[in-house]
Amino acid sequence: MLDLELVILLLSLGAVAALYSSVGHGGGSGYIAILSLSAFALMDPGWLKQHAWSLNMVVAAISFYHFHTLGHHRSTLTIPFILASIPMAFVGGYLAVTGNVYDVLLSLVLILAAIRLFSSKASDFDDSIQQPSWKIILPWGASIGLISGVIGIGGGILLSPLLMLKGWATPKIAAPTSAAFIWVNSTAGLIGNASVNGILLDLDLIIPAVPVVIVGGLFGSKLGSESANQSVIRKVLVAVLLFAAAKRLVGLVSF
């Protein structure tokens, strides 16, 4: 990859980290979208997933820290989701989903993420929340964990809307739960995938990418945990996700 291409890619990854961390996400679907628009688009799905998970872990940890320190975290909501998702994210990461099947699944998840980001607004959700029981949480956590492992995301883009639409969390309470969920799912998915494919991380990419997403994550999560108008953020993310999904679907048709 040419130096200019690498610089553009890194800046794009940093922007994704800032945008996603402002709502408590790690950026997994965004990283895959950006990589799908680069010279790395044709890399093996396992390669794409391992890089997305690695960056996810970094940014989700930063995002969790900022939202947690401001008192938005509720461990009674987070823990059951995490316990249910860990084994299923490992299984999803272990599964060898490749080729056209992976492209279709990834495109569908990117489109779903774009729809949810476009249609959801903080003002749409009631501030009155009710804690769900474990028997309700466990199947939801397991399902999202499995999808996250198969696709190579942390699952926050699926979990946050669920928490708010069900009346289980406000946006800022959902953020740290999603961040913690993303971190453990990314770790479990990475371990599961690496147990099959080995470590596929490209050091020439991941070493410069980590500090860039750290800066983006610090900026975005601090802004989002305090106060931020997220309408512009939402529109930018929607555009990136839809463009990446369209690119992969067009590739399938061309094939």
C-alpha positions in Angstrom: 0.0 0.0 0.0 1.3 3.5 -0.9 2.2 5.8 1.9 -0.6 8.2 1.0 -3.2 5.4 0.9 -2.0 4.3 4.3 -2.3 7.8 5.7 -5.9 8.2 4.4 -6.8 4.8 5.8 -5.4 5.6 9.2 -7.2 8.9 9.3 -10.4 7.2 8.3 -10.0 4.6 11.1 -9.3 7.4 13.6 -12.5 9.2 12.5 -14.5 6.1 12.9 -13.1 5.6 16.4 -14.1 9.1 17.4 -17.6 8.9 15.9 -18.5 5.5 17.3 -16.9 6.1 20.8 -19.1 9.1 21.2 -22.1 6.8 21.6 -20.2 4.1 23.5 -19.3 1.8 20.6 -15.9 0.4 19.6 -16.3 0.9 15.8 -16.1 -2.7 14.6 -18.7 -2.3 11.8 -17.1 1.0 10.8 -13.5 -0.5 10.7 -14.8 -3.3 8.5 -16.5 -0.7 6.3 -13.4 1.4 5.9 -11.2 -1.7 5.2 -13.8 -2.8 2.7 -13.3 0.4 0.8 -9.5 0.1 0.8 -6.9 -2.1 -0.9 -7.5 -4.6 1.9 -11.1 -5.3 0.7 -10.1 -8.7 -0.8 -8.4 -10.0 2.3 -9.7 -13.1 3.9 -12.7 -12.5 6.2 -10.6 -13.8 9.2 -8.0 -11.1 8.5 -10.7 -8.4 8.4 -12.4 -9.7 11.6 -9.2 -9.9 13.6 -8.2 -6.3 12.7 -11.7 -5.0 13.5 -11.8 -6.8 16.8 -8.3 -5.6 17.8 -9.2 -2.0 17.2 -12.6 -2.5 18.9 -11.0 -3.7 22.1 -8.9 -0.5 22.3 -11.7 2.0 21.6 -14.4 0.1 23.6 -12.1 0.2 26.7 -11.6 4.0 26.4 -15.3 4.5 25.8 -16.3 2.4 28.8 -13.9 4.4 31.0 -15.3 7.8 30.2 -19.0 6.8 30.5 -18.3 4.8 33.7 -16.4 7.5 35.5 -19.3 9.9 34.9 -21.7 7.4 36.6 -23.6 6.1 33.7 -22.8 2.4 34.1 -25.1 -0.1 35.6 -23.3 -3.4 36.2 -26.6 -5.3 36.9 -27.5 -4.7 33.3 -24.1 -5.3 31.8 -23.1 -8.6 33.6 -25.8 -10.9 32.3 -25.4 -9.7 28.7 -21.7 -10.3 28.9 -22.0 -13.8 30.5 -24.4 -14.9 27.7 -22.4 -13.4 24.9 -18.9 -14.6 25.6 -19.3 -18.3 24.7 -21.4 -17.5 21.6 -19.0 -14.9 20.4 -16.2 -17.5 20.7 -18.3 -20.0 18.7 -19.1 -17.3 16.1 -15.4 -16.4 15.7 -14.5 -20.1 15.4 -17.0 -20.7 12.6 -15.4 -20.5 9.1 -17.9 -18.3 7.3 -16.2 -17.1 4.1 -16.8 -16.2 0.5 -20.2 -15.0 -0.7 -21.9 -16.1 2.5 -19.7 -13.8 4.5 -20.1 -10.9 2.1 -23.9 -11.2 2.2 -24.1 -11.4 6.0 -21.7 -8.5 6.4 -23.6 -6.4 4.0 -26.9 -7.1 5.8 -25.4 -6.2 9.1 -23.9 -3.0 7.7 -27.3 -2.0 6.2 -29.0 -2.9 9.5 -26.5 -0.8 11.4 -27.1 2.1 9.0 -30.9 1.9 9.4 -30.7 1.8 13.1 -28.3 4.8 13.3 -30.5 6.8 10.8 -33.8 6.1 12.5 -32.8 6.4 16.2 -32.6 9.7 18.1 -31.9 10.2 21.7 -35.1 12.1 22.0 -37.0 9.1 20.8 -36.3 7.2 24.0 -38.1 7.6 27.4 -35.9 8.4 30.3 -37.9 6.0 32.5 -36.2 2.6 32.4 -36.9 -0.9 33.8 -34.3 -3.5 34.6 -35.1 -6.8 32.6 -34.7 -10.2 34.2 -31.9 -12.6 33.5 -34.1 -15.0 31.6 -35.0 -12.2 29.2 -31.4 -10.9 28.8 -29.6 -14.2 28.3 -31.1 -15.2 24.9 -30.6 -11.7 23.6 -27.0 -11.6 24.7 -26.3 -15.0 23.3 -27.8 -14.2 19.9 -26.0 -10.9 19.5 -22.7 -12.5 20.7 -23.1 -15.2 18.0 -23.8 -12.7 15.2 -20.8 -10.6 16.4 -18.5 -13.5 16.3 -19.5 -14.6 12.8 -19.4 -11.1 11.3 -16.4 -9.7 13.2 -18.0 -6.9 15.1 -18.4 -6.2 18.9 -22.2 -6.1 18.8 -22.8 -2.7 20.2 -24.5 -1.5 17.0 -27.1 -4.2 17.7 -27.2 -4.0 21.5 -27.7 -0.2 22.0 -30.9 0.0 20.0 -32.3 -3.1 21.8 -31.6 -1.6 25.2 -33.2 1.7 24.4 -36.2 0.4 22.3 -37.1 -2.1 25.1 -36.9 0.6 27.7 -34.0 -1.0 29.5 -31.6 1.9 29.3 -31.3 5.6 28.4 -28.7 6.4 25.7 -26.0 7.2 28.2 -26.7 4.1 30.3 -26.7 2.0 27.2 -23.3 3.3 26.2 -21.0 1.8 28.9 -23.0 -1.5 28.8 -22.5 -1.6 25.0 -18.8 -0.7 25.4 -18.2 -3.5 27.9 -20.2 -5.9 25.7 -18.1 -5.0 22.7 -14.8 -5.5 24.5 -15.6 -9.0 25.8 -17.2 -10.1 22.5 -14.2 -8.8 20.5 -11.8 -10.6 22.8 -13.8 -13.9 22.6 -14.3 -13.6 18.8 -10.6 -12.9 18.3 -9.6 -15.9 20.4 -12.1 -18.1 18.6 -11.0 -17.0 15.2 -7.3 -17.2 16.0 -7.7 -20.8 17.3 -8.7 -21.7 13.7 -6.7 -19.4 11.5 -3.9 -18.3 13.7 -3.0 -14.7 14.3 -3.5 -12.8 11.0 -2.7 -9.3 12.2 -0.6 -7.2 9.8 1.8 -5.4 12.1 2.5 -2.7 9.4 -1.1 -1.7 9.7 -2.1 -2.5 13.3 0.9 -0.8 14.9 0.2 2.7 13.5 -3.6 2.2 13.6 -3.7 1.6 17.4 -2.4 5.0 18.5 -4.6 6.7 15.9 -7.8 5.0 17.2 -6.7 5.8 20.8 -6.7 9.5 20.0 -10.0 9.2 18.2 -11.5 7.2 21.0 -10.3 9.6 23.7 -11.8 12.5 21.8 -15.1 10.9 20.9 -15.9 9.2 24.2 -15.1 12.3 26.2 -17.3 14.4 24.0 -20.1 11.9 23.9 -20.1 11.1 27.7 -20.4 14.8 28.5 -22.5 16.5 25.8 -22.6 16.2 22.1 -25.1 16.7 19.3 -24.9 13.4 17.5 -27.1 14.2 14.4 -24.1 14.9 12.2 -22.2 11.9 13.6 -25.2 9.7 12.7 -25.4 10.9 9.1 -21.7 10.4 8.5 -21.7 6.9 9.9 -24.9 6.0 7.9 -23.2 7.1 4.6 -20.0 5.1 5.3 -21.9 1.9 6.3 -24.2 2.1 3.3 -21.4 2.8 0.8 -19.4 -0.1 2.2 -22.4 -2.5 2.0 -23.1 -1.4 -1.5 -19.5 -2.0 -2.6 -19.5 -5.5 -1.3 -22.9 -6.3 -2.9 -21.8 -4.9 -6.2 -18.7 -7.1 -6.0 -21.0 -10.1 -5.6 -23.1 -9.2 -8.6 -20.0 -8.6 -10.7 -18.6 -12.0 -9.6 
